[in-house]
Amino acid sequence: MKEKNIIKSYFKKFLTIVLAVALVVSLGTPAMEVHAGNDTTVIRSNGRTFYLKTYRKKDYREKACLYQQTSKGKKLVAKTGYSYYGMSYAFSYGKKLYFNYQESNNIKVYSYTIGKSGFKRERNNLLLLKRYGNYALGYSIFPTDISPKTICIYNLRTKKVKILGKGYDPKFIDRKIYYAKLSKDLKTAYIMRCNPSGSGQKVLKKIKSRYCMFGFTVGKHRASYGVMVSNGRAQSRSVSY
């Protein structure tokens, strides 16, 4: 009886949607762009306020518009066209705002210079995370599954990239970089620490496993990760150093 009531409820909802669509079609639709949704990110840099607004169509294509708050309201200073790429704010450095422009594993970095107009492509095959001083952490190869990502350091001044290796969870902690680096067979892991420039590499902990390891979360004195055991089962583990 309960199952029949649920089916009736779903049928009523479905009938309501069909009737609503039929009504719209019969009345006609206005010639306007339809947005399935949008998001806004507030950015404050150099004493100014910006808004990164994403407009999303029903086919999931997006465009990003960057507005600057002025005394006369919001002024459009940069925008992208509609595509399946999504833009997100990374950080600011000097008079530049940095953005990731990503579709699946295709990644690019764009910037906007305060006081000018338009986005500028900075680099392909780079996803920015966080920065400290002139250096930013990021990924140069970004798989969409749980595989290790290629961790790198991007020098914002020279625009050069230094590869640290394949691994997980790079982050700045107390002016140092911490991350997990994995061997090719994923059965040996190294918890690493280095300077923001990539110098002074130090192995904090070496972990060996008979199973493949993945999904590391790295802290200053402790890391957690998963191992893929038999029959596709996963187990969580942790280690101190």
Secondary structure by P-SEA (a helix, b strand, c coil): caaaaaaaaaaaaaaaaaaaaaaaaaaccccbbbbccbbbbbbbcccbbbbbbbbbcccccbbbbbbbbcccccccccccccccbbbbbccccccbbbbbbbcccbbbbbbbccccbbbbbcccccccccccccbbbbbccccccccccbbbbbcccccbbbbccccccccccccbbbbbbbcccccbbbbcccccccccccccbbbbbcccccccccccccccccccccccbbbbbcccc
